[in-house]
Amino acid sequence: MKTKIFILGCAVALLSSCAVIRPGDVGIKQQFGKLKGKTKTQGLMFFNPFTSSIVRVPIRTVNKEIRLNLPSKEGLNVQAEISILYHIEEEKVREIITRVGKRYEQTLILSTFRSASADVCARFFAKDMHSGKRGEIEKEIKSQMSILLEGRGFDIEAVLLKSITLPKGLYAAIEGKLQAEQQAQQMKFILQREEKEAERKRIEAAGIRDAQLIIKEGITKENIEWKSLEVLKEISMSPNAKLILTDGKTPVLIGGDKD
């Protein structure tokens, strides 16, 4: 019985004196408030539970979602839901915990983001956050955060504007503007189509006019006489009986047997 209790006690002591560091995290021992030893990646890490503890810090990509109001260039407040993707550089973990503490996300990441996002969004109109300039805003916030956090051990991977809620009335104004732009584009298309049709008709009319001029130029006295002689020749070669009166220029057929 005593043996079982001893074994059970040893097992409990062993389990309470080791920590499991999962993939994507690092652990560092903290003894009497001071960081001891090197950081350890995934695996078991032993420590004295009475004098020490293990500080776990994720070095994988972290997705931090934030909801806040952003100022716009025209002075409006735009509600936004934003994701910050970042990770900590492994070799900087000890320095971050020592100089900033375990609440580094609140102290550095979020405060830096709020400052950068307010500064960037104040240079854009509210409608820009809901249009094609969203990507430009995201890149500028990320760039400014990276500058502010340079050398601190944080790598800002991306800033994503997930959803934007514009002030009431602004949606209707934007939709009205888009509708007006669509109507203008449609009218422009109609005008271009009518211009092409008018050009086609002008070309067609010019062709008919040129054809008529050519025909008119070909109807001369000499051409008429030449055609008359050709007709006279064909009639004279016909086997049918006929009476042809002519002055040598214009034949006149009188009567004639039919086949």
HELIX and SHEET records of a PDB file:
HELIX    1   1 LYS A    2  SER A   16  1                                  15    
HELIX    2   2 GLU A   90  LYS A   92  5                                   3    
HELIX    3   3 VAL A   93  ARG A   99  1                                   7    
HELIX    4   4 TYR A  104  TYR A  104  1                                   1    
HELIX    5   5 GLU A  105  LEU A  110  3                                   6    
HELIX    6   6 SER A  111  CYS A  121  1                                  11    
HELIX    7   7 ALA A  126  HIS A  130  5                                   5    
HELIX    8   8 ARG A  134  LEU A  148  1                                  15    
HELIX    9   9 LEU A  170  GLY A  218  1                                  49    
HELIX   10  10 LYS A  221  SER A  236  1                                  16    
SHEET    1   A 2 CYS A  18  ILE A  21  0                                        
SHEET    2   A 2 GLY A  43  PHE A  46 -1                                        
SHEET    1   B 3 LYS A  34  LYS A  40  0                                        
SHEET    2   B 3 ASP A  25  GLN A  31 -1                                        
SHEET    3   B 3 SER A  52  PRO A  58 -1                                        
SHEET    1   C 3 VAL A  62  PRO A  71  0                                        
SHEET    2   C 3 ASN A  77  ILE A  88 -1                                        
SHEET    3   C 3 PHE A 154  THR A 165 -1                                        
SHEET    1   D 2 LEU A 243  THR A 246  0                                        
SHEET    2   D 2 PRO A 251  ILE A 254 -1                                        
END                                                                             
